[in-house]
């Protein structure tokens, strides 16, 4: 029998090469695993994921008890999974791969249902008589406020400023927004369109009636001795020039605001923030990746309130300004949408223009306070909106050197943080109350501090949410958990 040595040699060489490739592959994998393992211990341990917007698990403290319970080994596993080298880049890459597997039609996405109340047929707010169904939304926002036209003087009087809050943008197009084929997606009531996140508005007549009735209780509680103001803020989706196919995703916030205002008693002063925001809606007044408005948007609403209060306001160009960037906020955190990640925001904040002493109270304890500041310039990353008041505290007290006999209480959710940092400069004392965390009685606060003005400010969604409305109502009846005190120094 004759053996083909040439064929045998080829088979032998092929088998040997296959073994070499397998051994080399295993070696490469082991090197990568051990390298990442060594780097995980050698490199500084991250504590926060900017991409995922969450705190990362850290190495647990060792104890015999936690070891035998399995808690220590589980903690080590979680910490290692959260802090291995280049994890942030791997997570971002994984999200890009997963997003590529899904369907994103022409750049838009909807994440989840519309939040808030779902009205029955007889619970729908009728369209405002002032709202034209053919009206066109203003042009899309710009990324800078450099071209804002402002009065020349440092402070503008009430009579001189009337045009600012009542003007209608002359730049608004009268034609249908151009539909360039871009499509949207929705998550948890978040609509993503061209790299911008929007909260969709539901609302109902029942919730609007409840809100109006609660605000009227404030007018009844304080009588003629205290000015009571209501300011409801529209959100971004109200003004963005969506093509016709998306214009019915969100209900009209103007209709809701107009209806609520129409139900308020004559002793409640309504503040028209809608018109001034509409007039400037082609500017950077809302964030792309966060559900709040920008400092510029809050400034415009501040001018509307100061006019209603009969007080002068500062010209925007007169402030010393700072920028925090990049900022990816709550709407990005709720979706991890790649188009929003690639379209980050910045936070522009203004230094408080008058001397002040500021104090804040921790949640659940109104007996202890600590010195603070109006602006918190150290805020960064996902918490950049915290530059305004430092975030949400039950109570913030701002005492200024203004001597005009006016003292103000602001009742708010987080939308009220930014305008409070402008408004407080026009009052001797300002008490910023967060309706979600304050457990004192608002009537006692007003009476004990000689308050002259009470402003209730909410975004339109909060004004249609029973949770927020009930909180505002409870402030009129709940009792103190402790005495409110602060240094006069």
Backbone torsions as a table, in degrees:
resi	resn	phi	psi	omega
1	UNK	NA	132.7	-175.0
2	UNK	-99.1	131.6	-179.2
3	UNK	-100.6	129.5	177.6
4	UNK	-83.8	95.7	-176.2
5	UNK	-64.4	-32.6	-178.5
6	UNK	-64.8	-45.5	178.8
7	UNK	-64.3	-40.1	179.3
8	UNK	-62.0	-39.4	179.6
9	UNK	-65.6	-37.9	178.4
10	UNK	-64.6	-43.2	179.3
11	UNK	-63.0	-40.8	179.8
12	UNK	-63.7	-44.5	179.9
13	UNK	-65.5	-38.1	179.3
14	UNK	-65.0	-43.0	179.9
15	UNK	-65.0	-40.5	179.0
16	UNK	-65.6	-41.9	179.1
17	UNK	-64.9	-38.2	178.5
18	UNK	-62.9	-41.4	178.3
19	UNK	-63.4	-40.8	179.4
20	UNK	-63.2	-43.6	179.5
21	UNK	-62.1	-43.3	-179.6
22	UNK	-64.6	-44.4	179.8
23	UNK	-64.2	-41.6	179.9
24	UNK	-65.1	-39.4	179.6
25	UNK	-64.5	-44.2	178.2
26	UNK	-62.7	-41.1	-179.4
27	UNK	-64.0	-42.8	179.4
28	UNK	-62.8	-44.7	179.4
29	UNK	-61.3	-43.3	179.7
30	UNK	-64.8	-39.2	178.6
31	UNK	-63.2	-43.9	179.8
32	UNK	-63.2	-45.1	-178.7
33	UNK	-62.5	-48.0	-179.4
34	UNK	-67.3	-36.4	178.8
35	UNK	-64.0	-46.5	178.1
36	UNK	-62.8	-39.5	178.8
37	UNK	-62.6	-42.7	179.5
38	UNK	-67.5	-42.9	179.7
39	UNK	-63.8	-33.5	179.5
40	UNK	-60.9	-32.0	179.1
41	UNK	-89.4	-31.8	-173.6
42	UNK	-83.2	-36.6	-177.0
43	UNK	-79.0	157.0	175.7
44	UNK	-58.3	138.4	-176.7
45	UNK	-82.1	121.0	176.3
46	UNK	-67.9	149.5	179.4
47	UNK	-114.3	-12.7	-176.2
48	UNK	-145.6	137.8	176.2
49	UNK	-98.0	111.6	178.8
50	UNK	-67.3	-34.0	-177.9
51	UNK	-71.4	-42.4	-178.9
52	UNK	-89.6	-10.8	-179.4
53	UNK	58.4	51.2	177.9
54	UNK	-152.3	157.5	173.9
55	UNK	-73.3	141.5	-179.3
56	UNK	-92.9	148.9	177.4
57	UNK	-66.5	136.1	179.4
58	UNK	-109.5	163.6	-179.4
59	UNK	-60.9	129.0	-177.8
60	UNK	-76.1	159.2	173.7
61	UNK	-77.2	137.6	-177.1
62	UNK	-80.1	138.3	170.2
63	UNK	-152.0	151.5	-179.9
64	UNK	-60.5	-41.3	-178.2
65	UNK	-62.6	-46.3	-179.2
66	UNK	-68.0	-30.2	178.5
67	UNK	-66.0	-48.0	-178.3
68	UNK	-71.3	-26.7	176.6
69	UNK	-79.9	-10.1	-178.6
70	UNK	85.0	-0.6	-178.0
71	UNK	-69.7	-36.4	-177.1
72	UNK	-67.8	-46.9	-179.0
73	UNK	-65.3	-37.5	176.5
74	UNK	-64.4	-40.6	178.4
75	UNK	-63.0	-40.4	177.7
76	UNK	-63.1	-43.0	179.8
77	UNK	-61.1	-45.7	-179.7
78	UNK	-66.1	-40.2	180.0
79	UNK	-65.3	-42.6	-179.9
80	UNK	-65.9	-40.5	179.6
81	UNK	-63.9	-27.9	-177.4
82	UNK	-91.0	-17.7	-169.6
83	UNK	-126.3	12.4	179.6
84	UNK	-67.9	157.7	-172.8
85	UNK	-59.2	137.3	176.6
86	UNK	62.8	22.8	-178.5
87	UNK	-60.1	-42.4	-177.1
88	UNK	-58.6	-40.6	-179.9
89	UNK	-68.4	-38.8	179.3
90	UNK	-65.8	-42.1	179.9
91	UNK	-63.4	-44.1	178.9
92	UNK	-62.1	-42.0	179.7
93	UNK	-64.4	-41.3	178.3
94	UNK	-61.5	-42.1	179.4
95	UNK	-63.1	-37.5	178.8
96	UNK	-65.8	-39.1	178.7
97	UNK	-65.5	-45.4	-179.2
98	UNK	-64.6	-38.9	179.5
99	UNK	-66.6	-34.7	179.8
100	UNK	-66.6	-25.7	179.6
101	UNK	-76.4	-24.6	-177.5
102	UNK	-84.5	-169.6	-178.6
103	UNK	-111.9	115.6	174.0
104	UNK	-123.4	101.9	-173.6
105	UNK	-85.0	111.7	174.1
106	UNK	50.9	37.9	167.3
107	UNK	87.9	18.9	-179.3
108	UNK	-134.9	153.8	-178.8
109	UNK	-150.5	146.5	173.8
110	UNK	-119.0	124.1	-177.7
111	UNK	-108.8	91.0	172.4
112	UNK	92.2	179.6	-177.2
113	UNK	-78.3	166.3	174.5
114	UNK	-67.7	128.5	-178.3
115	UNK	-75.3	169.6	173.8
116	UNK	90.2	-166.9	-176.9
117	UNK	-73.4	142.9	174.5
118	UNK	-102.9	104.0	-172.1
119	UNK	-70.2	144.1	169.8
120	UNK	-75.2	174.9	-177.0
121	UNK	-60.3	-36.9	-179.2
122	UNK	-90.6	9.7	-178.3
123	UNK	-113.9	12.9	-178.6
124	UNK	-85.2	134.3	177.7
125	UNK	-72.0	126.3	179.6
126	UNK	-66.4	147.3	178.8
127	UNK	-58.7	143.4	178.1
128	UNK	-67.1	142.2	178.3
129	UNK	-66.2	-18.0	-179.2
130	UNK	-90.4	-5.3	-175.2
131	UNK	-98.5	119.5	177.8
132	UNK	-89.4	129.1	-179.0
133	UNK	-69.2	-15.7	179.9
134	UNK	-98.3	3.2	-177.4
135	UNK	-68.3	151.0	-176.7
136	UNK	-108.4	139.0	176.2
137	UNK	-68.6	151.6	179.7
138	UNK	-65.9	171.1	177.9
139	UNK	-62.5	156.7	-178.4
140	UNK	-64.2	156.5	-173.0
141	UNK	-67.3	153.9	172.4
142	UNK	-93.9	170.5	-178.0
143	UNK	-98.1	8.7	-178.3
144	UNK	-145.8	154.3	177.7
145	UNK	-108.3	20.6	-174.8
146	UNK	-67.5	-27.2	-175.4
147	UNK	-96.9	16.0	-179.2
148	UNK	-69.0	131.4	176.8
149	UNK	-89.5	120.7	-177.3
150	UNK	-128.8	158.5	174.4
151	UNK	-61.2	157.0	-176.4
152	UNK	-79.8	-30.7	-175.0
153	UNK	-79.4	154.7	-178.1
154	UNK	-62.5	-41.6	174.5
155	UNK	-123.1	142.1	-177.7
156	UNK	-111.9	133.7	-179.3
157	UNK	-75.3	166.0	-178.8
158	UNK	-59.2	-44.8	-177.4
159	UNK	-68.2	-37.2	-178.1
160	UNK	-72.3	-22.3	-170.8
161	UNK	-100.1	2.4	-173.1
162	UNK	-61.0	-29.5	-177.8
163	UNK	-71.5	-25.7	-174.8
164	UNK	-64.6	-45.3	-174.5
165	UNK	-87.6	-11.8	-176.2
166	UNK	-107.1	-9.9	-175.8
167	UNK	-70.4	150.8	174.4
168	UNK	-109.1	135.0	-174.6
169	UNK	-58.0	122.2	179.4
170	UNK	-79.8	-9.7	-179.0
171	UNK	-86.7	-6.5	-178.7
172	UNK	-64.4	138.0	178.9
173	UNK	-80.3	144.2	179.7
174	UNK	-93.3	-0.6	-178.6
175	UNK	-104.2	166.8	178.3
176	UNK	-61.3	137.7	177.4
177	UNK	-57.1	141.0	-178.2
178	UNK	-68.1	126.6	176.4
179	UNK	-92.8	102.7	-178.1
180	UNK	-90.7	13.4	177.4
181	UNK	91.4	-6.5	-179.7
182	UNK	-65.1	140.2	-178.8
183	UNK	-116.6	159.8	-176.8
184	UNK	-116.4	159.5	173.3
185	UNK	-123.8	154.8	178.3
186	UNK	-125.8	132.1	170.0
187	UNK	-130.8	123.3	177.9
188	UNK	54.9	45.9	-179.3
189	UNK	77.1	13.0	-179.6
190	UNK	-107.4	124.7	178.6
191	UNK	-104.8	124.8	-178.8
192	UNK	-109.3	125.8	-176.9
193	UNK	-143.1	118.8	178.5
194	UNK	54.5	41.9	176.1
195	UNK	78.5	11.7	179.7
196	UNK	-121.4	135.4	178.2
197	UNK	-96.8	141.5	179.7
198	UNK	-133.1	139.0	169.6
199	UNK	-88.5	130.0	179.9
200	UNK	-85.4	144.0	-174.8
201	UNK	-104.6	131.1	175.9
202	UNK	-101.0	-81.7	176.6
203	UNK	76.2	160.9	177.8
204	UNK	-158.4	158.3	177.6
205	UNK	-65.5	-36.7	-179.0
206	UNK	-62.3	-46.0	179.1
207	UNK	-66.8	-39.1	179.6
208	UNK	-63.6	-40.9	177.9
209	UNK	-63.5	-41.1	179.1
210	UNK	-62.4	-45.9	-179.8
211	UNK	-60.5	-46.1	-178.8
212	UNK	-62.3	-39.2	-179.5
213	UNK	-65.4	-36.0	179.1
214	UNK	-69.9	-42.8	178.6
215	UNK	-63.0	-37.7	177.4
216	UNK	-63.3	-31.2	176.9
217	UNK	-63.7	-32.5	177.4
218	UNK	-67.4	-40.8	176.7
219	UNK	-62.0	-40.0	178.3
220	UNK	-68.4	-36.4	-175.1
221	UNK	-68.5	-31.4	-173.3
222	UNK	-107.5	-19.3	176.6
223	UNK	64.9	-156.7	-174.3
224	UNK	-78.3	-11.4	-177.1
225	UNK	-77.6	-15.9	-177.8
226	UNK	-130.9	133.3	175.5
227	UNK	-79.6	125.7	178.5
228	UNK	-111.6	126.2	-177.2
229	UNK	-119.0	145.6	172.7
230	UNK	-122.0	125.3	176.6
231	UNK	-127.4	120.9	177.3
232	UNK	-114.2	129.8	-172.2
233	UNK	-103.5	123.4	172.2
234	UNK	-71.3	157.4	-179.2
235	UNK	-106.5	179.4	-167.0
236	UNK	-58.8	-42.6	-174.9
237	UNK	-61.6	-21.9	-178.5
238	UNK	-65.0	-29.1	-172.8
239	UNK	-113.5	-12.4	-175.5
240	UNK	-71.0	136.3	-176.2
241	UNK	-79.6	71.5	177.9
242	UNK	-69.0	149.0	169.7
243	UNK	-60.6	161.7	-174.6
244	UNK	-54.8	-35.9	-175.2
245	UNK	-64.8	-15.7	179.6
246	UNK	-111.6	-2.2	-172.2
247	UNK	-70.3	-17.9	-179.6
248	UNK	-98.6	4.4	178.0
249	UNK	-65.1	-35.3	-176.4
250	UNK	-119.6	135.9	178.9
251	UNK	-70.0	163.1	-177.9
252	UNK	-72.4	119.7	175.5
253	UNK	-77.2	-29.2	177.2
254	UNK	-62.9	-42.5	178.0
255	UNK	-59.8	-41.8	-179.4
256	UNK	-66.3	-45.3	-179.4
257	UNK	-63.9	-46.7	-179.9
258	UNK	-61.3	-39.4	-179.3
259	UNK	-65.9	-46.6	179.7
260	UNK	-59.4	-46.3	-179.6
261	UNK	-61.7	-34.5	-179.6
262	UNK	-68.9	-20.4	-178.9
263	UNK	-93.6	-2.9	-177.8
264	UNK	-83.5	146.2	178.3
265	UNK	-68.8	162.7	-176.0
266	UNK	-67.3	-19.3	-179.9
267	UNK	-86.0	2.6	172.8
268	UNK	-103.2	125.3	-178.8
269	UNK	-89.9	119.8	179.6
270	UNK	-88.2	138.7	-179.8
271	UNK	-108.3	121.2	-176.9
272	UNK	-87.6	81.4	174.6
273	UNK	-78.7	-23.6	-176.4
274	UNK	-58.8	-49.7	-174.5
275	UNK	-62.8	-41.8	-177.1
276	UNK	-71.4	-34.0	176.2
277	UNK	-70.7	-39.1	177.2
278	UNK	-62.0	-39.8	-179.5
279	UNK	-65.4	-25.4	-178.0
280	UNK	-116.3	20.0	-172.8
281	UNK	-71.4	-10.2	174.0
282	UNK	-87.1	5.1	176.0
283	UNK	-103.4	179.4	-175.2
284	UNK	-84.4	72.1	-177.3
285	UNK	-103.2	-8.4	174.4
286	UNK	-133.1	150.0	177.9
287	UNK	-77.9	159.7	175.2
288	UNK	-83.8	-32.0	-170.3
289	UNK	-120.6	6.4	-177.0
290	UNK	-134.3	151.0	-175.3
291	UNK	-80.5	-8.1	179.1
292	UNK	-84.1	172.0	170.1
293	UNK	-91.3	166.3	179.0
294	UNK	-82.2	171.1	174.6
295	UNK	-60.6	-32.6	178.6
296	UNK	-68.0	-43.0	176.8
297	UNK	-60.8	-43.4	178.3
298	UNK	-63.7	-34.4	178.2
299	UNK	-61.3	-45.3	-178.7
300	UNK	-62.0	-40.8	177.7
301	UNK	-65.8	-34.8	175.9
302	UNK	-58.9	-40.7	179.5
303	UNK	-63.9	-36.7	179.1
304	UNK	-66.6	-40.6	179.5
305	UNK	-66.8	-43.7	-177.2
306	UNK	-62.6	-35.2	175.3
307	UNK	-64.5	-43.1	179.3
308	UNK	-63.6	-32.4	-179.2
309	UNK	-85.5	-3.2	-179.8
310	UNK	72.7	30.4	-177.6
311	UNK	-121.4	154.4	176.9
312	UNK	-77.7	159.7	179.2
313	UNK	-132.7	159.9	-177.7
314	UNK	-80.6	143.3	172.3
315	UNK	-71.8	138.4	-175.5
316	UNK	-62.3	-34.6	-178.9
317	UNK	-70.2	-14.4	-178.0
318	UNK	-81.5	-13.1	-178.0
319	UNK	-79.1	149.7	167.3
320	UNK	-85.0	123.8	-170.3
321	UNK	-114.5	155.7	176.7
322	UNK	-138.2	157.6	-178.7
323	UNK	-121.9	135.0	170.6
324	UNK	-115.3	125.9	178.9
325	UNK	-156.0	154.7	-5.2
326	UNK	-80.9	161.0	178.1
327	UNK	-130.5	120.0	173.3
328	UNK	-120.7	115.8	-166.9
329	UNK	-101.7	-150.5	-169.0
330	UNK	-66.1	-35.4	-178.8
331	UNK	-70.0	-36.2	173.6
332	UNK	-67.7	-43.3	-179.3
333	UNK	-61.3	-32.2	-179.0
334	UNK	-78.5	-8.9	-175.5
335	UNK	-130.7	-27.4	-169.7
336	UNK	52.5	35.2	-177.7
337	UNK	-72.2	126.3	-174.2
338	UNK	-65.3	-34.9	-179.7
339	UNK	-66.2	-33.4	175.3
340	UNK	-72.9	-37.2	177.8
341	UNK	-58.4	-36.8	-179.5
342	UNK	-82.2	1.1	-178.7
343	UNK	-128.9	58.7	-173.7
344	UNK	-68.8	159.5	177.1
345	UNK	-96.2	176.6	165.4
346	UNK	-134.6	154.9	178.9
347	UNK	-111.9	117.1	174.7
348	UNK	-99.1	125.3	179.5
349	UNK	-128.1	151.4	-175.7
350	UNK	-109.4	139.1	176.3
351	UNK	-66.4	141.8	179.3
352	UNK	-65.4	128.0	-166.0
353	UNK	-85.1	-4.9	-178.2
354	UNK	-129.9	157.3	177.2
355	UNK	-62.4	143.1	-176.6
356	UNK	-155.5	159.6	167.9
357	UNK	-122.9	123.9	-173.4
358	UNK	-121.7	138.2	-178.6
359	UNK	-135.2	146.8	179.2
360	UNK	-133.9	158.8	-177.3
361	UNK	-122.8	139.3	177.9
362	UNK	-76.6	158.3	-179.5
363	UNK	-61.5	134.3	175.3
364	UNK	80.6	5.4	-179.2
365	UNK	-149.6	96.6	179.7
366	UNK	-90.3	5.9	179.9
367	UNK	-90.8	-16.0	-178.6
368	UNK	-121.7	135.9	179.4
369	UNK	-129.4	167.1	176.5
370	UNK	-143.2	150.9	178.2
371	UNK	-66.7	141.1	-177.1
372	UNK	-145.6	-157.4	178.6
373	UNK	-147.1	160.5	179.8
374	UNK	-70.9	-47.2	-179.6
375	UNK	-106.7	143.1	-178.8
376	UNK	-122.9	84.9	-173.1
377	UNK	-67.9	-10.2	179.9
378	UNK	-80.3	-9.8	-179.9
379	UNK	-56.9	144.2	-179.1
380	UNK	-157.6	170.7	176.0
381	UNK	58.6	-138.4	-177.6
382	UNK	-65.2	-18.9	-178.4
383	UNK	-99.0	19.4	-174.3
384	UNK	-62.7	-30.3	177.9
385	UNK	-64.4	-18.2	177.2
386	UNK	-66.3	-5.2	175.6
387	UNK	-60.7	-27.1	178.3
388	UNK	-85.8	107.3	179.6
389	UNK	68.3	-0.1	-178.7
390	UNK	81.8	7.9	-179.4
391	UNK	113.9	-158.9	-173.8
392	UNK	-99.2	110.5	175.7
393	UNK	-116.6	151.7	178.5
394	UNK	-55.9	-40.0	-177.6
395	UNK	-150.3	131.6	171.8
396	UNK	-122.5	128.4	179.8
397	UNK	-111.6	125.1	-180.0
398	UNK	-121.4	114.4	177.8
399	UNK	-107.4	127.6	-177.6
400	UNK	-117.1	177.2	176.4
401	UNK	-92.0	10.5	176.7
402	UNK	-70.9	132.4	-178.4
403	UNK	-119.9	77.2	179.9
404	UNK	-125.7	6.3	177.8
405	UNK	74.0	9.0	-177.3
406	UNK	-104.4	131.2	177.0
407	UNK	-130.1	135.4	-169.0
408	UNK	-125.2	141.6	165.7
409	UNK	-112.0	128.6	174.5
410	UNK	-109.2	121.4	175.9
411	UNK	-104.9	123.4	-167.4
412	UNK	-153.1	165.5	158.9
413	UNK	-105.9	-164.3	-170.5
414	UNK	-62.9	-22.6	177.3
415	UNK	-62.6	-23.9	-178.6
416	UNK	-82.7	-8.0	-177.3
417	UNK	-62.6	-49.0	-175.8
418	UNK	-65.2	-49.1	179.9
419	UNK	-65.2	-28.4	178.8
420	UNK	-60.6	-31.6	-178.3
421	UNK	-72.6	-17.7	172.7
422	UNK	-92.0	-46.1	-172.7
423	UNK	-62.4	-39.7	-173.6
424	UNK	-60.0	-23.1	-179.9
425	UNK	-70.5	-9.2	-179.8
426	UNK	-104.5	6.9	-176.9
427	UNK	-130.0	153.6	175.5
428	UNK	-64.3	-45.9	179.2
429	UNK	-138.0	141.3	176.4
430	UNK	-131.4	129.7	178.3
431	UNK	-112.9	109.9	-177.8
432	UNK	-96.6	112.6	-174.4
433	UNK	-108.1	125.2	174.8
434	UNK	-92.6	114.9	-173.9
435	UNK	-62.7	-17.6	-178.7
436	UNK	-81.8	-22.5	-171.2
437	UNK	-124.7	-17.1	-177.0
438	UNK	-78.5	126.3	-178.5
439	UNK	-115.0	24.4	174.8
440	UNK	-96.8	174.7	178.5
441	UNK	-95.3	122.9	-173.2
442	UNK	-70.7	-30.9	178.4
443	UNK	-66.2	-42.5	177.0
444	UNK	-62.6	-39.4	179.4
445	UNK	-63.6	-46.7	-179.4
446	UNK	-61.8	-45.5	-177.3
447	UNK	-70.1	-39.1	-175.5
448	UNK	-75.5	-22.9	-176.2
449	UNK	-107.4	3.4	178.8
450	UNK	64.9	40.9	-177.6
451	UNK	-68.8	137.7	178.4
452	UNK	-105.2	-21.1	-174.2
453	UNK	-140.6	140.2	175.8
454	UNK	-128.2	121.9	178.8
455	UNK	-113.4	123.7	175.0
456	UNK	-107.1	113.9	-174.3
457	UNK	-122.9	128.8	178.2
458	UNK	-145.4	151.4	169.0
459	UNK	-73.8	162.1	-171.2
460	UNK	-63.5	-34.1	178.4
461	UNK	-66.0	-43.2	178.7
462	UNK	-64.3	-35.0	178.9
463	UNK	-70.7	-7.8	176.8
464	UNK	-118.0	18.6	-178.6
465	UNK	-117.6	122.0	-174.8
466	UNK	-57.4	-35.9	-179.8
467	UNK	-56.9	-50.2	-178.4
468	UNK	-68.8	-40.9	-178.2
469	UNK	-63.6	-42.5	179.4
470	UNK	-64.1	-37.0	177.7
471	UNK	-62.8	-44.8	179.8
472	UNK	-63.1	-40.8	179.1
473	UNK	-64.4	-40.9	-176.1
474	UNK	-66.5	-23.3	178.9
475	UNK	-61.6	-23.4	-178.3
476	UNK	-77.8	-18.5	-172.9
477	UNK	-123.2	-22.5	-174.7
478	UNK	-70.6	160.0	-176.3
479	UNK	-101.7	159.4	179.0
480	UNK	-66.3	147.5	169.3
481	UNK	-94.0	-9.3	-179.2
482	UNK	-179.1	159.7	-178.8
483	UNK	-71.5	141.9	176.1
484	UNK	-89.5	123.7	179.4
485	UNK	-140.2	155.2	174.2
486	UNK	-160.0	158.3	-177.4
487	UNK	-70.1	140.7	175.4
488	UNK	-88.1	-1.1	-176.2
489	UNK	-83.0	NA	NA
